[in-house]
Amino acid sequence: MWDRELTRFIEAGGNTTRAFGFGRLIGRLFALLYLSPEPLCLDQIAHKLRISKASASITVRQLAAWQAVHKVEDTEGRRDFYEAELRFGVILKNGLLPRLRKKLRVAGTQIERALGAAPTAQQMELESVAISARHKEISRRLRLARGVHQKVNALFSSTGLENLV
């Protein structure tokens, strides 16, 4: 029964990360390492998750870039072992938040570029009423997106959030 619930926990980790757009394997692998009292090597990870060693390696590197896992040297020095970062604040502050901020910058840049390329009022006067109305609606939606983007960006850039995590 215990093993079944641990397996469900690992699968729930995968479902959670998939829901956030990070992919299922990232959550499964992190959950496996999180539950493991001892560090695991890539062969063990691949075996336990029933994935290839290459998939395990790629996912471990991604989690390491987020500071969600750490490499632990084998005493014999022949294999690398990995363990989970147990402090979620470290993962959020040093791994996920910087990546989220970067994606927000890219989104903001694209919103501004699209708004900058919108037809001017003079150009819209030369268009048909239907096309002009469509352009106005698209511009309105882009301005709404900019407003939401500015609020989300302010939230994720705040020092309060840094202090919280």
C-alpha positions as CSV (number, residue, x, y, z in Angstrom):
1,M,0.0,0.0,0.0
2,W,2.8,2.4,0.9
3,D,4.6,1.8,-2.4
4,R,1.4,2.3,-4.3
5,E,0.9,5.7,-2.7
6,L,4.5,6.7,-3.3
7,T,4.0,5.8,-7.0
8,R,0.8,7.9,-7.0
9,F,2.8,10.8,-5.5
10,I,5.4,10.6,-8.2
11,E,2.7,10.5,-10.9
12,A,0.9,13.5,-9.3
13,G,4.2,15.4,-9.5
14,G,4.3,14.7,-13.2
15,N,0.7,15.7,-13.7
16,T,1.3,18.9,-11.8
17,T,4.3,20.0,-13.9
18,R,2.5,19.0,-17.1
19,A,-0.4,21.3,-16.0
20,F,2.1,24.1,-15.7
21,G,3.6,23.4,-19.1
22,F,6.9,21.9,-17.9
23,G,6.3,18.4,-19.1
24,R,5.4,15.3,-17.1
25,L,8.8,13.8,-16.7
26,I,10.2,16.8,-14.9
27,G,7.7,16.4,-12.1
28,R,8.0,12.6,-11.9
29,L,11.8,12.8,-11.7
30,F,11.8,15.5,-9.1
31,A,9.2,13.7,-7.0
32,L,11.2,10.5,-7.2
33,L,14.4,12.2,-6.0
34,Y,12.4,14.2,-3.4
35,L,11.1,11.0,-1.9
36,S,14.5,9.2,-2.1
37,P,16.5,9.4,1.2
38,E,19.6,8.5,-0.7
39,P,21.0,10.1,-3.9
40,L,20.2,8.1,-7.1
41,C,22.3,7.7,-10.2
42,L,20.9,8.0,-13.8
43,D,20.6,4.2,-14.1
44,Q,18.5,4.0,-11.0
45,I,16.4,6.9,-12.0
46,A,15.8,5.4,-15.5
47,H,14.9,2.0,-14.0
48,K,12.5,3.4,-11.4
49,L,10.7,5.7,-13.8
50,R,10.9,3.2,-16.7
51,I,12.5,5.7,-19.1
52,S,15.7,5.8,-21.0
53,K,19.0,6.8,-19.4
54,A,19.2,9.6,-22.0
55,S,15.8,11.0,-21.0
56,A,16.8,10.8,-17.4
57,S,20.0,12.7,-18.2
58,I,18.3,15.5,-20.1
59,T,15.7,15.9,-17.4
60,V,18.2,15.9,-14.6
61,R,20.2,18.6,-16.4
62,Q,17.1,20.8,-16.7
63,L,16.2,20.3,-13.1
64,A,19.8,21.1,-12.1
65,A,19.6,24.4,-14.2
66,W,16.6,25.3,-12.0
67,Q,18.6,24.3,-8.9
68,A,15.9,21.7,-8.1
69,V,18.5,18.8,-8.0
70,H,22.1,18.7,-7.1
71,K,24.9,16.4,-8.2
72,V,26.5,14.3,-5.5
73,E,29.8,12.7,-6.2
74,D,30.1,8.9,-5.8
75,T,32.8,7.9,-3.3
76,E,34.4,5.8,-6.0
77,G,34.0,8.7,-8.5
78,R,32.7,6.5,-11.2
79,R,29.1,7.7,-11.4
80,D,27.2,10.9,-10.7
81,F,24.4,10.7,-8.2
82,Y,21.6,13.2,-7.7
83,E,19.4,14.4,-4.9
84,A,16.5,16.8,-4.8
85,E,16.7,20.3,-3.3
86,L,14.3,20.1,-0.4
87,R,13.9,23.8,0.0
88,F,11.2,24.9,-2.4
89,G,12.0,28.6,-1.9
90,V,15.5,28.0,-3.4
91,I,13.9,26.3,-6.5
92,L,11.5,29.2,-6.9
93,K,13.9,32.0,-6.3
94,N,16.9,30.7,-8.2
95,G,15.4,28.5,-10.8
96,L,11.8,29.1,-11.8
97,L,11.3,32.8,-11.1
98,P,14.2,34.0,-13.3
99,R,13.0,31.8,-16.1
100,L,9.4,33.1,-15.7
101,R,10.7,36.7,-15.7
102,K,12.6,36.0,-18.9
103,K,9.5,34.6,-20.6
104,L,7.5,37.6,-19.4
105,R,10.1,40.0,-20.9
106,V,9.8,38.2,-24.3
107,A,6.0,38.3,-24.1
108,G,6.1,42.0,-23.3
109,T,8.4,42.8,-26.1
110,Q,6.1,40.9,-28.6
111,I,3.0,42.7,-27.3
112,E,4.8,46.1,-27.8
113,R,6.0,45.1,-31.3
114,A,2.5,44.1,-32.4
115,L,1.0,47.3,-31.0
116,G,3.8,49.3,-32.7
117,A,2.9,47.7,-36.1
118,A,-0.8,48.3,-35.8
119,P,-2.3,50.4,-38.5
120,T,-2.6,54.1,-37.8
121,A,-6.0,55.9,-37.7
122,Q,-5.2,57.3,-41.2
123,Q,-4.4,53.9,-42.6
124,M,-7.7,52.5,-41.1
125,E,-9.7,55.3,-42.8
126,L,-8.5,53.9,-46.1
127,E,-9.7,50.4,-45.3
128,S,-13.1,48.9,-45.5
129,V,-15.3,49.2,-42.4
130,A,-15.0,45.5,-41.6
131,I,-11.2,45.5,-41.8
132,S,-11.0,48.7,-39.8
133,A,-13.3,47.2,-37.1
134,R,-11.2,44.1,-37.0
135,H,-8.0,46.0,-36.6
136,K,-9.5,48.1,-33.8
137,E,-10.6,45.0,-32.0
138,I,-7.1,43.4,-32.3
139,S,-5.5,46.6,-31.0
140,R,-8.0,46.6,-28.1
141,R,-7.1,43.0,-27.2
142,L,-3.4,43.8,-27.4
143,R,-3.8,46.7,-25.0
144,L,-5.7,44.4,-22.6
145,A,-2.9,41.9,-22.9
146,R,-0.3,44.6,-22.2
147,G,-2.2,45.6,-19.0
148,V,-2.3,42.0,-17.8
149,H,1.3,41.6,-18.7
150,Q,2.3,44.7,-16.7
151,K,0.5,43.5,-13.6
152,V,1.9,39.9,-13.8
153,N,5.4,41.3,-14.5
154,A,5.1,43.6,-11.5
155,L,4.0,40.7,-9.3
156,F,6.8,38.4,-10.3
157,S,9.4,41.3,-10.2
158,S,8.5,42.5,-6.7
159,T,10.9,42.3,-3.8
160,G,7.9,41.1,-1.7
161,L,7.8,37.9,-3.7
162,E,11.6,37.4,-3.4
163,N,11.2,37.8,0.4
164,L,8.3,35.4,0.5
165,V,10.2,32.6,-1.1
